[in-house]
């Protein structure tokens, strides 16, 4: 793991989960995979403490593990643990953003369910029901300890004091507010299904906690078992490569089974019931800000939560549903699933949640989180060039395409596929039409803003002006139009305005959208490459100045060029240019190339060129961002230490009264913490764009033309070849006609 990434994740885990957890994670991050005994020697902790902490790290998806069989006379097993730096980074810094998106789209209730899933790492439906106090568990022999409410219902027993060390188990977010939680187990199950159907959460499989290299090794062994003597010949090796690719994708895509089955054809992002619930949530909740993650102790349900429900509890739940007057949902018998789910879409996902939901384990889909962040940055880019209204239309189009986009790029693709500029196949049956987009446009959005209505002129050069025409009294004696005609005319006007916005997106030089057979789509690979290059230019311009950005654009288009050529194109003196290039060389953004003019390779016979590699620039900027985030995290710790006495006093929870001075200090600390975490999340936007949107070794960032090629000349040459071919065909036809006449 990269050292800067390790330090950053350790600092974030220490902030969210405590010192003991970060101590064990640091031992794995710096030394690689280790067993429990080796971790105990490294940290100086006993096996009980290390085992408990590893349980929390595994459940929070910060650590992956693998068990191997040892070649001993009695077969023994040995488990190795390994820190997952990329996932740990997303757990620490991305959950907030995804929770905020869910809050804006679906309301605070959906956000509270997602926050609970993120808090617990991976959960079952029964775990969520207990977390939201929908089920009651009474230990055997402890029924006298249970408390009773006024209405006679039993209350959940208060947990006993934890015997774990201080800071060992802590949560990234506090328990959600009671008014923003689901009101019943049925509503919780509906929300959970909607989150799974939209791809925000996914099914957890045994491969989710497995290192990637172990996953590849096991897939290779399974495929090789069908080739006793190994793949032979060219056709056999090609067949083996294809079977291996299919095997890896099938095992990996088990987690996306809900999104795959529910999006066989395009449907609106939410059902009618979901839309109605969202409107009610928006009216009742208003706009709220997601709080900054605070330190809080994690409940015992992380390690001691059971996933089983006793028969008596099931019977009580059924009786409660019958007494409430609600229609009970029939529970189907368990059936063998294919890839975790039987064939079908919406209905079978629902039946799976109803029947086998106790066995399904859910987790937050981090790949979908990256897709959402990428779409947000694409909307910002469209807003910069095309205006607010067109960018809102574009944001809605991207949101409708989210169910079709599982991840930003597929790491299982071959190197040639990742580095190619070919777009994925256009699935016309799944992309939305103009009418489907229009149905999702809110009526409050004024589509006339940002486009010019048809038939209007500016009144110059002889064109008609927009002055009002005065009608005579006889012309006004017309029959009034009915409501259906007015509604149809307004719908047609909105349809034409929406089409204009989409055409603006299509004809923009950046090609934000495209249309094929009345279906609208987006070239994500091309746009992502442009987006990454824009982020590099913005970062370099902010750090080095406008001249540095100008030099970088010249190198982007020319690949390699000498100092004289850069000075000519940048309209700068060589002396002024040398200062800019030296700063870029020191920052690691560009590099130099030495090309000898003869075989002697003397210094005065060398040609010095400046070259720009987007791959190296991305890695250098991401490393700088890691270091900046580490400094901000340390500054947060220092500022927290100044207010530690007041913060501890407020967190005591024993009824202590805060003075006006304490409240003022807490308010100051809250403002500083919000400011610092806001800056950290802004830097994370740069990291997400440069690291997670495109492959690391993509050489065509910014859609650079390949060296030695000129797209315009190639197109002109193709047209000349076509014209010559047409002339040859005509000559051949004339010769054949002459021969037939003779």
N, C-alpha and C positions, 0 to 999 in steps of 0.2 A: 504494500500500500504506500502511496506517496506520503512523504513525511508531513507536508503541510495539510493534506487532507486528514491524516491521522490526528494531528494536533487539533484541528478544527472540530472534528467529530468528538474527540475526547472532551473538549471544552463544552460543547453543546450537551453531551450526555451528563456531564457533571452538573450543568445548570438545571437539567430537567429531572434526572433520576438520582442524583446524589453522588457523593464521593466514592463510596464503596463500589458502586456499579461502574463508574468511570475508571476506577483502579483496575478492575478485572479486564475491562475492555481494552485499556491501554496495554496490558500485558500481551493480549492477542494482536493488537494493531501493530506493535513494534517488533514482535518476535515471530509472527506467522502462526500456523496451526499448532496447537498444543493440546495435551491431555489434561485432565483435572489435576493429576499429581504434579505435572510440570508447571501449571498455573499456580499451585500452592507454593512451590519453591520460588517462583518469580515474584509473587506478591506478599509472601509471608503470612497468608491467611490459612485457616484450617479448611478441611474438605467440606464441612457443613456450610460455611459461609460462601465458599466458591461455588458449591452446587446450587445453593439458593439464588445467588446472583446470576449464574449462567441460565437458570430457569427464566428469570426475568428478561435477560438479554435475548434469549431465544424467542420468548413470546413477543417481545417488542421488535423482532426481526432485525436485531442489530448483530446477531451472531448466527452463523450456519454451522452445521455439524455433519459428521459422517462416521459410521461405524464399520470397522473392518474386522475380518476374521483372521486370527493369528494361526500360523502353522505350528500348532503344538499338539501333543498327544491328546490331552482333553482340549477340545476346541474352545478357545476363549475369544472374547470380543474386546475391542479397544475403540473408544470413541474419541475422535479428534474434533476440537472446536476451532473456528476461524472467524475473525472479524470481517464483516461485510461493509466496507467503507462507503460504497455508493448508496446502498440501501439505508445505512445509518444516516448519511447526509440528508437524504430525502425525508426520513422520519423526523429528523430534528427541525428542518426548515420548510418542508413542503405541506405538512398537514394543515397548518394555519391557512394557507392559500386555498386549498381544496375545500376546507370548511367554510371559508368566506364565500366561495363560488356557490356552494350548495345553499347557503343562507340567502343569497341574492336570488337564486333561481327558484327554490322550492320552499323557502321559509325556515324559521328557526327550529321547527320540530324535526325536519329532515336533517338539519345541521347538528342537532343534539344527538341523533342516532349515529350519524357518521363520527361525531366526536367520541362517542362511547366506544365504537368499534376501534377507532384509532388509539384510544386510551388503553384498551385491553389487548391490543396487538392482533390476535386472532381469536374469534369467539364463535360459539354456537348460538342458536336461537334461544335455548334454555338459559344460557349465560346472560343474554341480553334481557330476558324476562326477569331474572333475578336482579340484574343491575337496575332496572326500572321499577322494582318492587311489584311485579305482576304475579310472582309465585311466592309461596311461603314454605320454608323448610324448617321443620321442628326436629331436632335430634331426638333419638330414642332415650327416654328417661328424663328429658329436659322440658317436658311440656309445662311444668309448673313455672318455668322461667319466662314463658311467652307472655307478652302483654296483650291486653284486650282493649279494643277501641270502644267508643260509646255505642256504635251500632252493632257490636258483638263480633266484628271480624278480627282476626288475629293480626298482629303486627310482626314485622320482621325483627328477629332478635338482634340486639345490639352486639356488634363484634367485640371480642375481648381485646385487651391491649396486646400489641404485637411485641414479640420477643426478638425481632430482628434489630440489627444495629441501626443507628440513626443514619439516614441518607441512603440506606440500601435499596428501599423500594419507594420510588416517588413517581408521580404521574406528570405528563406534559400539560394537561389541561384539567381544570377543576370539574367537579360534578355539575352537569347541566342544570339550569334553573328548572324548578318544578313546573312552572307554567308553560314551558316550551318543550315538555316531554310528551310522548304518546299517552293517550288517555286510557288505552286498553291494549291487551295482548294482540287482539285482532288488528288494531291500527298499527302496532309495531311490526307485525308480520307483513302488512301491506307496504309499509315504508321500506322494510328490508328488501322486499321483492322489487320495488321500484328502483332502489339504489343498485341492486344487482342487475336489473334489466338494462339500466342506463350505463352500466360499466363502472360505476364509482367504487363498487366493492366486487370482489371476485372470490371464487372458491379456492380454498387452500388445499394443496395436495402435498404428497410426501416429497415432491421435487422442490417445493417452495423453500424448504429449510436445508437444501442440499447445495454444496458448492457447484459452480458451473462446470468446472473441469470434471468432477465426478459424474455429473449428469451426462456429459458428452461421452465419457468412458463407458458408462453402463449402456447407453443407447448403442454405442458401437459394438459392444459385446453381444447384445441381443440380436443385432442384425447379422453379425458374423456367425452366430450359431446356425443360421439357415444356409450357410455356405461351408460345408464340412472341410473341403480342401482350399477354401478361400476363393475370392472372385478371380476368374481366369478369363483372359482375353479382353479385348477392348469393349465388347458388348457386355461382358460380365461385370467389368469394373464400372461401366456406366450404370448398369442396373443396380449394383451395390450402392453407388453414390445416391441414386434416386431413392432407394429404400431407406437409407440412413437419414436422408433429409426428411422423408415422410415420418419416420419414427420419432425424430427429435421434435418435429412440429406437433405431432399428436400428443406427445407427453407434455409438452410445454403448454399447449392450448387447452388442456383440461381445466385450467383456472378460469378461462374465458367462456365456459360452456353456456352460461346464462345469456351473455350478450350475443353469442353466436346463434343460439336457438331462437331468440326473440327478435332478431333483426334479419330474418330471411328475406323480407321485403321492407321497403322504407315505410315507417309509420311516424306520426308526430312524436315529438320528444316525450310528451306526457299524455296520459289519458284524460278524459273529461273530468273524472272524479279527482284526479291529481290537480288539474287546473283549478277546479273549484276550491279544493283545500288550500292551494297556494294563495288564491285571492283572499280567502278568509284569514290566513296567516299574515299576509301583508297588511290587511286592514287592522288586525288586532295588535300586531307587533310593531309596525312602523320600521324605521331604519335603525339598526343597532350595529355597533362595532364589535368585532370579535376580540375578546380580551387577549392581551399579550400572555404567553404561557408563563405561569408562575410555578414555583416549587410547592408541591403538596404531596403528602404521603399516599402511596397507592394502597388500596384496600387489599385484604387477604384473598379476594376472589381471583387475583391473578394466578396464584399458585394453588389455592385450595378449592377453586370453583369446580363443582361437579357438573358434568354434562348430562346426567341422567335424571329423569323425573319418575318418582315412584308412582305405582298404580293408584294409590289413594289420592295423590295430588291430581292426577289426570282425571279421576272420577269427580273430584271436587270442582275442577275447572269446567267439566262438562255440565255438572248440575248448575253451576253459576251461570253458564251461558243459556241454559234452558229457562232458568228463572228470570233472566233479564229480558226474555222475549225475543232474543236474536236467534236467527236461524243458524244452527250449528253446521260447520263445514265437515262433510264426511271425510274420514281418513282412509285413503286407499291402502291396500296391502303393499308391503315392500316388494319391489321388483328389481331384477338385475338391470343395472344401468349401463349404457354404452357411453364411455368417456365421462362418467359421472352423471349422465342425464339421458333419459330415453329420447327417442326420435320425436321431434315436434318442436313447437315454439312456445307461445305464450301460455297456453293451457297446461302443458306438461311441466313447465317451470313452476307454475302455481301448485300443481299437484305434488311436485317434488318438495316444495317448501312445506306443504301441508302434511305430507306423509313422512318423509325421511329427513325433515329439517333438524331433528335432534342429532343426526349424525353429520350433517354438513357443517363445515367450518369456514367462516368468512374472514376476509382481511381486506384492507384498503388496497385498491388497484393503483399502484404508483405509476404504471405506464399510462393509464388514462389521465392521471394528474399532469404528466408532462404534455400530453396532447392538449389539455385545457389551457395550460400556460402558454403553449405555442400559439393557439388560436387567439388568445388575448393579445399577444404581441403582434400578430398579424392584423388584428383590428386596430391597434394603435398605429401601425404603419399605414393602413388605409386611411385612418383619420388624418394623418399628417399630410397626405397628398390629395385626398378626395373630399374631405369635409366630414362633418358629424353625421348627417343623415345617411349618406352612402356607407359610412363605416358601420352604422347600426344595422343596415340591411345586410352588410357583409358578415357581421357578427352573428346574425340569425342564420345565414346560410352555413357558416362554419359549425354552429351548434347543431343544425340538422344533419350535418355530415359526421358528427362525433360518434354516433353508434357504429358507423362504418369504418372508423379508424381505431384500431386496437392499440397502436403505439406509433411513435414518431418514425421509427425505422426498425426493421427486423434484424436483430443481431445474428440470427441464424442464417441469413442470406450469405451467399458466397462473397468473396472479396470483389469479384468482378461485378456482381449485382449491386453491392453497396456503392461501388465507385462509378457505376454507369450513370448516365443521364436519362435513362429510360424511365418513364412514369409507369405506375401500376396500371393494369388494364381498367378501362372505364366500364363499370357495370351500370349500363343504362337503366336496368330495371330497379336499381336501388337508389339512384340519385333523385332528388326532388325536382318537380316541375315548377313552372311559374305559378300555377294555381295553388300548389301545396305551400309554396313560400308565402303567397299572399294570404292564405288562411292563418298563418302563424304571425303575420305582422300585426302588432297591436294598433287599435284604432286611434290611440293617442299620438302615434307617430305621424307627423306631417310630412308626407312624401313629396309635396310640392317644393320643399326647401332643398336647394342644391341642384335643381334641374330647371331647365327652361321649358315652360308649357308650349305645346305645339300650336302654331298659328299666331304667335306673338312676334312683333318686330319692334325695333327701336325708333321707327318713324323718320329715319334719315335716308338719303339717296333715293327718294321717290317711293319708299315703302310706306304702307299704311301705318298710321300710329294707333296707339291703344286708347284713343279718346272714345268716350261713350257716345253711342248713337241715340238720338232722341226720337222715340217712336210717337206716331200720332195716336190719337185716342182710338181710332178704329182698329189699329194694329194690336192694341192691348186687349181687345175683346176676344180672347181665346179661352178655350176650356182648360181648367187647371189639371195638372198631371197628378195621377194617383201615386200613392206611396211606393208601389212596386216599380213603377217607371223611374222614379227619383232614385230609388235604391240601386237599380240596375245601372243607371247612368253614373252614379258615384262609384260603384264597383268597377265599371269599365275605366273610369278616370284613374282610380288607384292602381288598377292593373297596368295601364300604360305608363304611369309614373314609376311603378316598381320595375318595369322592364327597362326604363331609361337608366335607373340606378344600376341595374345588373349589366347593361351594355357599357356603362362607364367603367365598371370593374373589369369587363372583358377587354375593352380597347385601351386600357391604361398600359403604358410601356412595361410595367411590372407584371402584367397578366394575372390579376388577382383571381379571376374566375374564367371559365370557358363554358360553352354551351354546345351540346351534341344531341341532335334529335329532340329538341325542346327539354332536355335534361341539363341541369346546372351542376357543375363540379368545380374542383380546385386542384391545380397542379401543386401538391404539397412539396414535392422534392425540389422543384425549381424555386418556389417561393422561400423555402427554408434556406436554401443556399444564398439567396439574396439577403434574407433576414440576418444570417450569420455575418455576412460581409458588412452590412450596414452597422451591426453592433461593433465589429472590429474598428470600423472607421470612426464611429462615435466615441469609442473609448480612447483611441489614439488621439483624436482631435481634442478631447477634453484634457488629456494628459500632456500632449506635446504642442498643441496649437494648431491653427488652421493650415500652416505651411506643411506640417507633417501629414495631415490628411490629404493635402494635394499631392505630395510625393507618393503616398501610398496608393492613391488612385492611378497614378501614372505607372507605377510598378505592377499594379493589378492587371492593367491592360497590355503591358509590354513584356511581362515575365522578367527578363534581364535586360539592363540598359546601363550604359556608362554615365559618368557624372555630367558630361557635356550634353548628352541627350536629355537627361532629366532637367538640366538648367534651361535648355531650349524650350521644352514643352511646358515647364512650370513658370517661365518668364522670370527667372531669378538669376542673380549673379552667382558664379561658382563659389565665391567666398561665403555668401549667405546660405547657399544650399549645403555646403559642407557642414555647417553647424547643425542643421536639421538632420542630415543623414547620420552624423556621429551620435546624436541623441537616440535615433531609432536603432542604431547598431548596439548601443549600450543597453537599451531596453529589451533587446532580443527580438524585435519585430521584423527586422530585415537582416540580411547577411550579404557578404561579399563573395565574389567568384573571381578566381585568377585563371586567365586563359593565356597560355604562352603563344607568342607569335612565331617562334622557331623552336628548334630542338634544344637549344642551350638553356632555356628557362632562366635567363638573367632578369634582374629586377626591372631594368629599363626597357626590356622587351616583353613585358607582361601587359595584358589588357585587363583592367580592373572593372568589374561589373557589379552593380547592385541588383539583388534578387529578393523577391518577396514570396514567402510560402505561407499560405493561410493556415495550414496544419500546424506549423511551429508557432505562428502568432497566436492561434487559439490556445495552445497549451501554455504559453507564457502569460497570457492575460488571465487565464483561469487560475494559474498559480498565484499571481498577484492578488486576485480576488480572494483566494483562500487566506492569504496573509492579512488582507484588510479585514476580513470577517473575524479572524483570530484577535486582532487588536481591538475590534469593537466589542467582542465578547469579554475580553479582559477589562476593558473600560467599564463595561456593565458590572462586572464583579467589584471593581474598585468603588464605583458609585453606590452599589448596594451596601458595601461595608460602611459607608458614611451614615446610612440610615438603618443599620442592622438592629440597633436597640429598639427603635420605634416599630420596625417591621415585626420583630419577635414579640413585642408587646401586643400588636394588633392580631397576630396569629395564635396567641395563647388560647383564646376561646373559653376562658373561665369567667367571663362576665366583667372583665376589667373595663373601666371607663377611660376613654381617650380624651385628653384635654384638647383645647383648641390648637395648641402648639403641635401636638402629635398629629392632628388631622392636617395641619398645614404642611408638616414634613412628609406625610404620606402622599399628599397631593403633588408635592414637588418631585418625590421619587417616582410617582406614576408618570408624570410628564417626561422625566428624563428616560425612564425605561421604554416608554412608547417611542420616543425619538430615536434611541439607540437601536431598538429592534426594527423600527421602520427603515433605518439605514441598512441594517443587515439584510433585510428582505429585498431591498433595492439592489444590493450587490448580488443577491441570489438570482435576481432576474437576468443579470449578465451571465452568471454561471450556467443557468439553465439553457440559455440561448446558445452559448458556445460549446457546451459539453453534451447536452441531452437531446438536442433537436436533430443532429446529423452525425454520421459516423466520424470518428476521430481522424481517420486517414482519407477523408474525401478530398481529392485534389481539385475538384471543380467548384469550390466555394466561390460564390459570386458569379456562378455560371461562366467561368472563364472558357474561352475557346481553346481547343487543344493546340499545342505548339505546332506551327507549320501549316495551320488551316485558317481559312478565311471564309466564314459562312456566306458572305455576299458573293464572293467569287465562285464558291461551290454551287450556289443556286443558279448563278448566271451560266455556269458550265453545263449544269443539268438541263437548263432550258435550251441551250445550243444543241446539245445531244438529241433532245427530243425533236427539235426542228429538223436537224439533219436526218433523223430517222423517218420523219414524216415525208421529207423530200425523196428519200430512197424508196419508200413504199410507193409513192406516186409514180416514180420512174419505172419500178418493176411492174406496176399495173399497166402502164402505157406500153411497155415492151410485150407483155403478155397479150394485150389487145391487138398489137401489130402482128404478132406471130399468128394469132387466130385468124386474122384477116387474110394473111398470105396463104 
